Structures are given as C-alpha cells and as structure tokens.
C-alpha cells in the first residue's frame, strides 16, 4: 500500500522541479503582479488552507490506535500517517513562507535601499514574488496527494477494525465444553436396554 523508495524519490524530485518552476515564474512576473487585489485573494486562500491544516494533523495523530492483533497493519498505518503528517507540515511551511513574502512585499523598503539602482524596483520585488508563487505552486501540487494518503490510512484502519471485531467474536464465542454443559443429557440417554428385561419389569 505504501510508496516504494523509488516512488518516494521520484515524488521528491517532482516536488523540487515544481518548486523551481514556481520560483522562476514568480521572478519572471512584472513587479507588483501579486500586490493589490491579487495578493489579498491569495492571502485569503492561504489563510483558509492553513486554518484547516493543524486540526487535520491533530486528527491524524489521534487516529493512531494500538488495538488489533496485526502488528504489521499497525506499522503500515503509522507509515501512512507519518507520510500524511509530513505532507501537511510541508504545506503549512509553504503557506507561512508565502504569507511572509506577501507581507514583505507590502512593506515600504528602507530609504538607504532605494539608493541602490533597481534594487527596490526590480530585484527585491521579483525575489518576493518568487517566494510567494513558488511555495504556493508547491502547495497546490502537493494538496492533491493528501486525499490518497488518507484513503490508504482509512483502508488500513478498516483492516485493523475488522481484525479486532473478529478477535472479539472469537473471544465471546462459547467453548465446546460450555456447549456440552448447555445441552447436557441424562446418563441413561442412548443406552441399549434388553427387551426381555423390560418385559420382566412390567410383569413384576
């Protein structure tokens, strides 16, 4: 169910590629593109996303259970939950970085920085936009994987729950000895009796 080492490596390389593409796209944009209404909409989107990340992480931590007999299933569940938490923490870090870059773009630069040619008009705005667009692109890219991770974790939880239900049914099931006692018969049940003996008893 989990990803192999090669799959994880390919996913990490894809994350790096997507992040670099986002950084390059932000730097290529005209300074001031993510300011104004676009920046406010982006900040609202990132804020709503981050508001749901921490409760989701807490829910994942609480969903770890020690019930069930299958140690292998519990280990698999732990692996899936760790992968989901790592993805969520990465998204949270990207959101924090993007919000910080948006705030820095809205702050008026110091006077001594304006004396450097193109620093406050081209270089710093483009760097800020890179730090906004790059992490945001990675957030959008990684957000699609979280439902798949959660579905795998849910499937493992279902397996553990089924195993636990079977174990409880087996524990509550009556033993063979208890069934025999419940349907106990008299000692004379099924004993062969001579017909002559019965007739002799009746005559007496």
C-alpha positions as CSV (number, residue, x, y, z in Angstrom):
1,X,0.0,0.0,0.0
2,X,2.8,2.4,0.8
3,X,5.1,4.0,-1.7
4,X,8.4,2.3,-2.5
5,X,11.7,4.1,-2.2
6,X,11.9,4.7,-5.9
7,X,8.4,6.2,-5.9
8,X,9.2,8.5,-3.0
9,X,12.4,9.6,-4.6
10,X,10.6,10.4,-7.9
11,X,7.9,12.3,-5.9
12,X,10.6,14.4,-4.2
13,X,12.3,15.2,-7.4
14,X,8.9,16.2,-8.9
15,X,8.4,18.5,-5.8
16,X,11.7,20.1,-6.4
17,X,11.0,20.6,-10.1
18,X,7.6,22.1,-9.4
19,X,9.0,24.4,-6.7
20,X,11.8,25.6,-9.0
21,X,9.2,26.3,-11.8
22,X,7.1,28.3,-9.4
23,X,10.1,30.3,-8.2
24,X,11.1,31.0,-11.8
25,X,7.6,32.0,-12.7
26,X,7.4,34.4,-9.8
27,X,10.7,36.0,-10.7
28,X,9.6,36.4,-14.4
29,X,6.4,38.3,-13.4
30,X,6.3,42.0,-13.6
31,X,6.9,43.6,-10.2
32,X,3.6,44.3,-8.5
33,X,1.7,41.5,-10.0
34,X,0.9,39.8,-6.7
35,X,0.2,43.1,-5.0
36,X,-3.2,44.7,-4.5
37,X,-6.3,42.5,-5.1
38,X,-4.4,39.5,-6.3
39,X,-2.3,39.5,-3.1
40,X,-5.4,39.8,-0.9
41,X,-7.1,36.9,-2.7
42,X,-4.0,34.8,-2.4
43,X,-3.6,35.6,1.3
44,X,-7.2,34.7,1.9
45,X,-6.8,31.4,0.1
46,X,-3.6,30.5,2.0
47,X,-5.1,31.6,5.3
48,X,-8.1,29.3,4.9
49,X,-5.8,26.5,3.9
50,X,-3.6,26.9,6.9
51,X,-6.6,27.1,9.2
52,X,-7.5,23.5,8.3
53,X,-4.0,22.0,8.3
54,X,-3.3,22.0,12.1
55,X,-6.7,20.4,13.0
56,X,-6.1,17.8,10.4
57,X,-2.7,17.0,11.8
58,X,-4.2,16.6,15.3
59,X,-6.9,14.3,13.9
60,X,-4.3,12.1,12.2
61,X,-2.4,11.9,15.5
62,X,-5.5,10.9,17.4
63,X,-6.4,8.3,14.8
64,X,-3.4,6.1,15.7
65,X,-4.6,3.2,17.6
66,X,-3.0,0.2,19.3
67,X,-6.0,-2.1,19.0
68,X,-5.9,-5.1,16.9
69,X,-3.5,-8.1,16.7
70,X,-1.8,-7.3,13.4
71,X,1.5,-5.5,14.3
72,X,2.2,-5.3,10.5
73,X,-1.1,-3.4,9.9
74,X,-0.3,-1.0,12.8
75,X,3.1,-0.4,11.3
76,X,1.6,0.3,7.9
77,X,-0.9,2.7,9.5
78,X,1.9,4.5,11.2
79,X,3.8,4.8,8.0
80,X,0.8,6.3,6.1
81,X,0.0,8.7,8.9
82,X,3.6,9.9,9.0
83,X,3.5,10.5,5.3
84,X,0.3,12.4,5.6
85,X,1.7,14.5,8.5
86,X,4.9,15.2,6.6
87,X,2.9,16.4,3.6
88,X,0.7,18.6,5.8
89,X,3.7,20.1,7.7
90,X,5.3,20.8,4.3
91,X,2.2,22.6,3.1
92,X,2.0,24.6,6.4
93,X,5.6,25.7,6.0
94,X,5.0,26.7,2.4
95,X,1.9,28.7,3.5
96,X,3.9,30.5,6.2
97,X,6.7,31.3,3.7
98,X,4.2,32.7,1.1
99,X,2.3,34.8,3.7
100,X,5.6,36.2,4.9
101,X,6.7,37.1,1.4
102,X,3.3,38.8,0.8
103,X,3.7,40.8,3.9
104,X,7.3,41.8,3.0
105,X,6.1,43.0,-0.5
106,X,3.6,45.3,1.2
107,X,6.2,47.0,3.4
108,X,7.9,50.1,2.2
109,X,11.6,49.5,1.8
110,X,14.1,51.5,3.8
111,X,15.4,54.7,2.3
112,X,19.0,53.5,2.0
113,X,17.8,50.6,-0.1
114,X,16.2,52.9,-2.6
115,X,19.7,54.4,-3.4
116,X,20.8,51.2,-5.0
117,X,19.7,51.1,-8.7
118,X,16.9,48.6,-9.5
119,X,17.1,47.0,-6.0
120,X,13.7,48.2,-4.7
121,X,12.0,48.4,-8.1
122,X,13.1,45.2,-9.7
123,X,15.3,42.9,-7.7
124,X,13.6,42.8,-4.3
125,X,10.0,42.7,-5.8
126,X,10.9,39.8,-8.1
127,X,12.6,37.9,-5.2
128,X,9.5,38.5,-3.1
129,X,7.2,37.3,-5.9
130,X,9.3,34.1,-6.3
131,X,8.9,33.4,-2.6
132,X,5.1,33.8,-3.0
133,X,4.5,31.9,-6.2
134,X,7.0,29.1,-5.6
135,X,5.6,27.8,-2.3
136,X,2.0,28.4,-3.5
137,X,2.6,26.3,-6.6
138,X,4.1,23.6,-4.3
139,X,1.0,23.8,-2.1
140,X,-1.4,23.3,-5.0
141,X,0.8,20.5,-6.3
142,X,1.0,18.6,-3.0
143,X,-2.6,19.1,-1.9
144,X,-3.8,16.6,-4.4
145,X,-1.8,13.8,-2.8
146,X,-3.2,14.1,0.7
147,X,-6.6,12.5,-0.1
148,X,-4.9,9.4,-1.5
149,X,-2.7,9.1,1.7
150,X,-5.8,9.5,3.9
151,X,-7.7,6.9,1.9
152,X,-4.8,4.4,2.3
153,X,-4.8,5.1,6.1
154,X,-8.5,4.6,6.2
155,X,-8.2,1.3,4.5
156,X,-5.6,0.1,7.0
157,X,-7.8,1.3,9.8
158,X,-10.7,-0.8,8.3
159,X,-8.4,-3.9,8.3
160,X,-7.5,-3.3,11.9
161,X,-11.1,-2.8,12.9
162,X,-12.2,-6.0,11.1
163,X,-9.4,-7.9,12.8
164,X,-10.4,-6.5,16.2
165,X,-14.1,-7.4,15.5
166,X,-13.1,-11.0,14.6
167,X,-11.0,-11.3,17.7
168,X,-13.8,-10.1,20.0
169,X,-16.3,-12.5,18.3
170,X,-13.9,-15.4,18.9
171,X,-13.3,-14.4,22.5
172,X,-17.1,-14.2,23.2
173,X,-17.9,-17.4,21.4
174,X,-18.7,-20.3,23.8
175,X,-16.3,-23.1,24.1
176,X,-17.0,-26.7,23.3
177,X,-17.2,-27.6,26.9
178,X,-19.7,-24.8,27.6
179,X,-21.9,-26.1,24.7
180,X,-21.8,-29.6,26.1
181,X,-22.9,-28.4,29.5
182,X,-25.7,-26.4,28.0
183,X,-27.1,-29.4,26.2
184,X,-26.3,-32.0,28.8
185,X,-28.2,-35.3,28.7
186,X,-29.0,-37.9,31.3
187,X,-26.6,-40.7,31.9
188,X,-29.1,-43.3,30.6
189,X,-29.6,-41.4,27.3
190,X,-28.9,-43.6,24.3
191,X,-28.1,-46.7,26.4
192,X,-29.2,-50.1,24.9
193,X,-31.8,-51.9,27.0
194,X,-32.8,-55.6,26.7
195,X,-36.4,-56.1,25.7
196,X,-36.7,-59.2,27.9
197,X,-35.6,-57.1,30.9
198,X,-38.2,-54.5,30.2
199,X,-40.9,-57.2,29.9
200,X,-39.8,-58.8,33.2
201,X,-40.0,-55.5,35.0
202,X,-43.5,-54.9,33.7
203,X,-44.7,-58.3,34.9
204,X,-43.4,-57.5,38.4
